[in-house]
Amino acid sequence: MKNKIWLSSPHMGGSEQKYVQEAFDTNWVAPLGPNVNEFENSLENYLNKDSHVAALSSGTAAIHLALILLGVSKGDEVLCQSFTFSASANPIVYQGATPVFIDSEMETWNMCPEQLEIAILHRLKHGKKPKAIIAVHLYGMPYNVAKISELSKKYEIPIIEDSAEALGSSVNNRKCGTFGDLSILSFNGNKIITTSGGGALISKNKKDKEEVIFLATQARDNAPHYQHSQIGYNYRMSNIVAGIGRGQLEVLENRVVARRSNFDFYKVNTKNSDFKFLEEPNGCYSNRWLSCILTPSFKIREKIRLSFEKENIESRPLWKPMHLQPIFKNCLSFLNGNSEQLFNTGLCLPSGSNITKNELHRIVGVLNYF
């Protein structure tokens, strides 16, 4: 059997073990320590001087704590991008709130500003002002930051910027992860850099960061004994995992270059096909976390996917929209049909920064058969 080509596998840089070994040597095997502090500092320096980063156990945990910081609770509504992974929406339900799903625009595949405003006006008309907007930079492509931020200010609804897939992406040279009232990152094993499992919440002030860390460490009051005045969570990143993150962050820019190179290779070597690629809107720079194609039909998409499977090449349909998920079938949605079309015809191609040229040729060979 031919070697497996993975969709997006971890890619170590070489210095991760040094930081992990330091954690063992100093006995910092805990959800605090020098690696956690340095990983947070490095992320803050990378994003910008006004960012305050709290390293957590996952991106999902970061969204959950962001909702808590914004006061989202039982009975509230949160506007959420429909075309995304379920981790963007699940924390809304953790809080007893209700997601209201917004369809996509075709320019970025992300939240459609027109549908967002229609949804806001509809909920206001019915006496239900949404408490937050969760907008996602999908596959590393920034959402329409200008228009969605404008609507956020106009209607005074804060944005949680889901930048789980977009570390290294930017809009007009400003890094993704800095546009929301609160923003989140993910360092899951398939992301552009990984800590094996982990995430971060990014705030604009130190007070919010301190509150996040307090909540993420079981909300322990300042007392000599264990005392708790509110519900807390076990969401802090460990010092060992943060050591992996420190090493990975050192090679982030190389990983972005490699993934963008994959995208260019696919585009150039399938130029005579009917496949469509997501182009960068003016001012946007995508890390190209995953390279994706749109095929002419569901039937062709499935033929390609199954052909990849036979060749031991991992691929995956684009995200199934949240409004089509059984668990969210009764939720209110504002739709234009775009996300359903993307799901039916789109395919994620292997995009890891460690894919070889021979593997890329294998993948393109399957594509060009069609």
Secondary structure, DSSP 4 states (H G I P E B T S, - for coil): -PPPB-SS-----S-HHHHHHHHHHTT--SS-SHHHHHHHHHHHHHH-TT-EEEEES-HHHHHHHHHHHTT--TT-EEEEESSS-GGGTHHHHHTT-EEEEE-B-TTTSSB-HHHHHHHHHHHHHTT---SEEEEE-GGGPPP-HHHHHHHHHHHT--EEEE-TT-TT-EETTEETTSSSSEEEEE--TTSSS--SS-EEEEESSHHHHHHHHHHHBTT--SSSS---SS---B-BPPHHHHHHHHHHHTTHHHHHHHHHHHHHHHHHHTTTSS-EE-PPPTTEE---SSEEEE-S-HHHHHHHHHHHHHTTB--EEPPPPGGGSGGGTTS-EE--SHHHHHHHHEEEEP--TT--HHHHHHHHHHHHH-
